[in-house]
């Protein structure tokens, strides 16, 4: 375990594609992890009671976390024959690194757009429509390109370039033919996709705001039950940004959070 791995793990859980209930179980396991003796052996009953979930839900979540490589499980390896859990820090680092790559790629799209705008030279076609010239004979730098080639060789090169460009455009414009066996595959509902996107938005907002405060973040995630998660998603669907507002307001109402006790502007734990 490296310095900062626990903070990275909490952030990775929030950014992962795990269901909300699985994220809460992962957060609870990380919160139980003792960095001094490396023990992490909460019982199923303890997790079910703290998270207000059924033991079957806890078992399903733990199985998924183990299968996805977030934790190792040693059956009956803890106190009172409880299972022992060991976070796989490299897995959490991978999720965090993947998020950083995707964020940088999204940010760099502006640079690629600017480069693409300046990369080609356009000229006017016979019918006054603006096109990008692929043949060097229409380019202002033709003299440099020709380099002493004969007109026949240049014409052959132009023909090859134009044929490649034409074939490429035909492939792009051609609709993709689906195999007959896939014609009746049921597509996800647009409403489900919208709800999933809304849930990701408030989950990511929560992670970005609180992931640096490990104990506080773990406490918040463990307090988000399915009803609150669903209500936050409804609020986010109605107005972007209202999901996290609804969660914080409800946790304040329940007394889980109070103002002024956490570092900087983040709300603190209720005592």
N, C-alpha and C positions, 0 to 999 in steps of 0.2 A: 504493500500500500504506500503510495506517494502522498506528499503533502498536497492538500487540496482535492484529493480523490473523492472525499465524501461530498463536497460541494458539487463537484462534477457529476457525481452519481445522482444527486437530487435533481440537478438540471436535466440530465439525460432522461430520467423517469418522466419528467414533465413534457419533454420534447418527443418522447417515443410515441409509437402508434398503438400502444397498449390501451385496452379499455379503461375507463375511469376507475372501476373497482379494482382492477389489477394494479393500477398505478398507486392506489391507496395502500394496498398490501405491500408493494415494493417499498413505499415510503416508510411504512411501519417497521419493516425488517431493517431498513437502513437506520432508522431511529433507535432500534434496539441494539445495533452493533456497538460493541464496546471496543474502542480503539486501544485501550490499555492491554486487555487480555484477549482481544479478538473473539470474544464470545458473542453469539447471536442465537439464542435458543428459546424464543417465545413460544408458548404452547398454542395450539389451535384455538383453545377456549379463550386465551388471553387476546389473541388477534380478533376473534369473532366479537368479543365483548367490547373492546376498544373501538373497533371500526363499525360496530352495529351491523355486522353481516352474518349470514349463516355459515356454519363450519364447512358446508359443501362449497359455498362461494370461495372461502379461504383456500380450500384444497385445490379448486380449479385454478385460482389465481397463482398459487405456488407452483403448480405443475407447469403452467404457461411460462412463468418466470425462469424455471429450471430449463425447460425445453428451449427457450429463446436465448439461453446462455447468460442470464443476468446473475444467477446465484447457483452455487453448488449446494446440494442437500445431503447431509449425513444422517440417515435415519437412526433415531434413538441415540444420537451422539451427544446430546446436551444433558442438562440436569433433569432429573426425574424422568429419564428416558424420552425427553422431548427431542424433536428433530433439531439438528444443528445446521445453521445456514452460513455460507461464506460468500460475500459479494465477489463477483468476478470483475475487478476494477478495469481490466483491459476492455471488456465489453462496454462499460459505461463511457470509457474514453473514446471508443469507436463511434458511439452514437453522437457524442459531443463534437468529434472531429467531422463527422458527416454533416452535421448541422452547420458547422463553420464553412465547409466547402460549398454547401448549397447557398448559404448566405452570400459568400464572396462571388459565386457564379451569378447569382441574381443581381448583385451590385454591378458586376462587370458588363452587363448587357448594354449599358449606356456607352461604354467605350467601344464595344463591337459595332453598335449602330453608327457611331461617329466614323469609325474606320470604313464601314461598308459604304457610307455616303460619299467618302472621298476616294474610294479605291478605283472606281470606273470612270471612264470618260464617255460622255454621251454625245451623239450627233443627231442631226435632223434627217429623218427618212423622207422618201419622195412624197408621202401623203401628209407631211407636216406633223407626224406623231413622234414624240420623243422616245428613242430606243437606245439601248446600250450596245455598242458595236463590238462584235467578237472578232471580226476580220481585221487584221493589221493594216490592210490597204485603206481603210477608212479612218485610221488613227493618225493624229498629228505627229506621232513619233515613228511613222512608217519608215523614214529613211534610216533610222537607227536599227529598226527591226530587220529590214531587208538584208543588210550586211553583204550586199553583192549577190544575193540569190537571183535566179532568173525569174521572169514573170510567170513561167509555167509552174515552177516550184512554189512560188507564193500563192498562186491560184489554187494549187492542190492543198496547201496548208489551210487556206481560207475555207475550202469546201469541207475538209475534215472537221474543222472547228465548228462550222455551222451545223454539220450533221450531228455532232455530239450535243450541241446546244438544243437542237430540235428534238432529239430523242429524249433528252433529259426533261424538257418541258412536257412532252407527251406522257412520260412516266408520272410526273407530278400531277398532271391533270386527270389521268386515268383513275377512275374509282377503284378502290380495293375490292376484289372479289372475295367474299366470305365463303368458306367451305359449307357445303349443304348441311353438315352436322351441326354447324354453329348458328344456323338461321333462327332457331327457336330458343336460343339461350336467353334466359330472363335477365334483363338489364336492371341495375339498381335504380330505385326511384329517385327522382330529382330532389324530392323532399328529404330523403335519407341522406343524400349527399350534402344538402344544405345544412342539415343538423350536424353532421360530422364536421363540416367546415367551421360551423359556429362553435362547436365544442373545442376544436383545436385552437380557435382564436382566443377564447377566454383562458384556456389551459396554458397557452404560450405566454399570454399577458401575465398570468399569475406567476409563472416560472421566472420571467424576466424581472419581475418586481421583487420577489422574495427569495430567490435561489441562493443569494449570498448569505442569508440568515438561516443557517441549517435547521436549528431547533424550531424556530418559528415556522419555517416552511413545512417541516414535517408535521407540526401541530395543525397547521391549516389544512393540509391535504387529508390528514386522518379525520378531520371534522366534516369533510365534504361527503355527505351521504348521497345515495342515488336520487333522492327527492330534490335536494339542493342542486345537484348537478343538472338534472333535467330542467329545473326552474331557471338556472343560469343560462342554459342553452336557449330556452325560450326567449329570455331577455335579450340575448345576443342576436337571435334571429330578428327580433323586432328592431333593435338599434345596435349597430356595431359599437362595441365598447361597453355596453351595459351589462355583459355577462359577469365580468370581474366586479363591477360596481354592486351587482345584486348579491354576489357571494360575500363580499366584505360587509355590506349592510346587514345581511342575515347573520353573519358570525358576530357582529357587534350586538345585534338584537339578542342573540342567544347567550351573550356574555363570554363567548370564546375569545374575543379580541377586545382590547381597550386601547384608547388613544394614548400616545405619548410614552410608551414603555420600550418600544423597539428602537434600534439605531436609526438615525436620520428620520425620514418621513414615514417609514413603514409602521403600521400598527403593531402593538405588542401583545404578548400573551396575557390572558387573564390570570390572576393569582387567586 
